[in-house]
């Protein structure tokens, strides 16, 4: 059954073509909840890659992007017991004015967390599972390659886990300034310094125990291997868009480097265990960290854009590397 209301959602109609279209939302079925969206966050790397049909993306259109929605419960279906109408929640649903989701696939927003801050729950959970898999120990040098949203979040979380020093690396100075203000011990621009020499110096000449690759650039994986110490761990957190040619003997085998794939889909489905938590448990923790002000995301918001201007928002993300977080306003 339809609601009878005309809703609005973001669509990638074709490669490089972004629009807002109308649709009709179904009434919630048993166990379902409809949410009126307040804000949603663009997942910069994933969504722009899908929009441009880069390698390792579906390359099929139309597509309905987004998985970082925050809003208010509007209607509940039968047998819904965990949430009530009027409660503030997040869900991994598309950029749309209203969304429909299962009751067990949304989470309540802490009272002191704004909708805009809450939209970071999904990307923070992605970064968190990568940091968990790195098994960071207190006092280990951690280098995060790429200081986009995922890299910024991974850097903060690695520091919370005991990384010392924690090093942010990027080609954009404004991103490095942001990283430093949010807790990085050192920041380096590889265009301006000898990165291997600098990382060796701050890590005590041994290289980084943990290197988190968060750019999605296939060539940067080679840099990650070179920066890793003997017996170091390289975490592939960014979704690479292309192929990498690796000398496994010199860069991995001879150094005893452990390579860890950290795609967000590779999680336990039911129960968490050490270094491998479920999505629900990670999101719950992220919201607690946001509520306590331990995970800082407000400074990562570069733009807040009304949803009707969404083509402009994607264009800015593609053209201006100084832009980090873009929040869509649906109110």
N, C-alpha and C positions, 0 to 999 in steps of 0.2 A: 504493500500500500504506500502511495506517495504522500508526502506532507502537504502537497499543493503549493509549496513555496518554491520560488526559483532561487537557487543558490549559485554561488560563484566559485570557480576554482582555476588554478593555474594549469596551463597545458603547454607542452612542447609540441607544436603542431607538425614541425619538420625540423631538420637540422638548422640550427641558428634562428629558429622562429619561435618566439615566446608570445603567449596570448593569455587572456582571461576569458573563460567561457561560462555559460550558464548550464546548470544541471538541476535535476530534482532529486532530493535526498529521500531515501526510503524511511519509513517509520521503523524504530528499533524493534527487532524480533526478540524472541526469548533470550535473555542473557546479554542483550546488546544495549548500548547507550549512545545517544546522539549528543554531540558537543558543539556549542557555538564558539567558534574560534575567536580568540582575542589577538593572538600573535603567533607567528611561525618563523623559524630561522632557516635561511638558505644554507644548505650544506655545500659550501663553496666548491670544494674539489670534486665531489661526486656529481653534483648537479651540472656544473659547467662542462665536465667531461661528457656526461650523457647528452647535454644540449649540442655539443660539437661532434658527437658520434665518434669519439676517440677510440683507440684499440681497447679491448676488454670492457666494452660497454654494449648494451643490447643493439644499438643502431637500428631500432625500429620505432616508428612513430604512428600515432600520437603517444606521448608519455605524460604521466601525471606525477610530477616530482614532489619531493618533500617527505620528511619523516621526523619533524621536530615541531609538533603542534601543542599549543597551550590555549586552554579556553575554559568555558563553564558548562557543566552538565546541564542540558536543556530538557531531555526526555529520557526516561529509563523504560526498558522493556520488562516483561514478566520475569520474575525470579531474580531480579537484580537486588542484591542485599548489601553490597560493599560501598556503593556510592549513592548519593542523593542528588536531586535536582538542586542546582545552585552552587554545587561544590566546584572548586577550581582544580583542574586536572591537566596532565600532559598525556599525550599518546603519540605513537609513531605512525602518524597518518599524514595525508597529503596537505599541500597548501590549498586550503579551501575555506570558505566562510562557515561551513558546517561539515562535520565528519561523523561517521558511524563506526563504532568499534566495539569489541567485546569488553565486558566488564573487567576481565582479568588481564586486559592489555592496556590499562591506563593506571596512572599513579597520581595521588593527591599532591598538590603543591603546598609546601609549608607556608604558614601565614605571612611570614616576613620576606618571602621571595616574590618578586614581581613576575608578571607574565613574561616580560622580555628576558629576564634572567632565567626563568624556568625553561624557555625554549632551548637552552643549551644542554638539557638533560641527555639527549640522544648522542650528540657528538662527544660529550664528556664520558658517557658510558663506553663509546667506541675507543676513546683514548685510554680509559681505565683498563679495559681488558688487555690492551697491548702492553701497558706498564706492568700489569700483574704477571703476564707471561714472561716478562724480562727478569722477574725474580730479583729485583733490585735489593741489595743489602746495604745497610747503613755504612756510609763512607765510600761507596763506589762512585767512580766518575761516570756520569751519564751525559751523553751527547745526543741532542735532539736535532736532527737535520730537517729544516723546514719549520718556519714559524708562522704558518697559517693558523687557522682555528684549531685543527687537530694537534699540530705541533705545540701551540701555546698551552693547550690543555694538558697534553702529555708531559710537558716540562713541569708544570705546577704539580701534577700528580706524582711524577718521579721524585720531586723534591720532598713531597709528603711521605714518600716511602723510604726516605733516607739517602737519596742520591746526594753526594757531596764530593766535588762540585757538580753542579748541573749546568750544562753549557747549551746555549741556543745558537743555531747556525742558520743564516738566511742571506740572500742576496739583496734584500730590501732593508735599508737602515731603519726606516720607521718601525718595521716589525721587530727589529732587534731592540730598539729603544723600549718598545712595549714589553718585550720579554724581560728586559732588565728591571723595569718598574714592577713587574709581577713576580720577581724572585729569582731570576737567573743569576748565577754567580759570575758567569762570563758569557759574552756574546761575541760572535765573530762573523765577519762578512768575507767569504772566500775570495772575493774579487780584490780585497784590500790587504789580506794577510796570507801567510803560508799556513793553511789550516792544520796540516799534519804536525807542523812544528809547534803551533800554539796549543793544540790539544795535548801533545806530548809534554809540554811544559807544565800545564795546569794539572795534569794527571800524575806527575811524578815520573815522567819519561817512559811510562809503560803503555800509553794509549788508553782508550776508554774501555772500561769493563762492559759497559752497555752502550750501544748505539741504536737509537730509534730513528728509522727512516720514515719521515712523515710528509714527503713531498709528492710521492707518486711519480716522480721522474725516474725512468729506468736507469739513466746514467748515474744517478746519485747513489744507487746501490753499491757501485764500485767504490765510491768515497766512503760509504759506511764500512765496507770490509777493510779498507786501508786504515781507518781510524781505530778500529777495534784492536784491543790488546790481545796478546796470546791468551787463549782460553776465554776470550771475550764472547759476548752475545750480541747478535745483530737482529733487531726486531723489525720486520717488514710490516709497518702499520699503515702506510699510505698504499692505496690501490694503484699499482703501476700501470701506466697506459702505454705499453709497448714492450719490447724485448731487451734483455740485458745480456751482453757477452762477457762471461766471467772466466778468469783464470782460476779455477777452483784449487789447483795445487798451491799456488803462491798465496792467494788471498783467504782461503778457507782451510784447506786440508793441512798445510804446513803449520799454520798458526793455531789449529785446534778450535776454530771459531764455530760457535753454534748459531745456526740460522733459524729464526722462529717466524713462521707465518702467523699473522695476527689479524686476519679478516674477522670482522665482527660476527659473521655467521658461524664461526667455529667456536661454539660455546656449549657447555652442558645444557641439556634441555630441561632437566627437572631439579637436580640438586647441585649446589655449589660445593666445591672442595678447594684445597689450597692452590692458589694461583689460577684457578679456573672457576669463575663465578657465573651464575646464570644472568641473563639480561635483567630480569626483574630485581635480583639482589643488587646488581651494580647500579641500576637506575635509582633504587631506593637509597643507596648510599650516596650517590651523587646529589640527590635532593637534600639529604641531611647536610652534606658539605656546603651546599649553597645556602641553606638555612642558617648555618653557623658562620658564614662568611669566610670559611676556610678555602673554598674554591672560588676564585674571583673571576667573574665573567663580564661584569658591567663595562669595564674598560675595553673589552674586546668588541663592543658594539660600535661600528663605524657609522652606520646609517640605519634610520628607521623610516621605512617607505610605505605609503598607503598601497594596498594590494593592486589598485588600478594602475599603478605606475611600475608594475613588476618588470616589464621589458627593459625599462631604464635601469632597474636594479641589477639585472643580469649583465647588461652592457657595462655598467660601472665595474662590476666584479671582474669582467674579462679584460677591461682596458686599464684599470688602475690597481696596481699591486699594493698600494698603500691601504686599500679598503680591506678590512677583515670581516667582521660580522655584519650581516645585513638582515635586519628583522622586518618582516612584513606585518603591517598593522591592518587588522581586519575589523576594527571597531568603527 
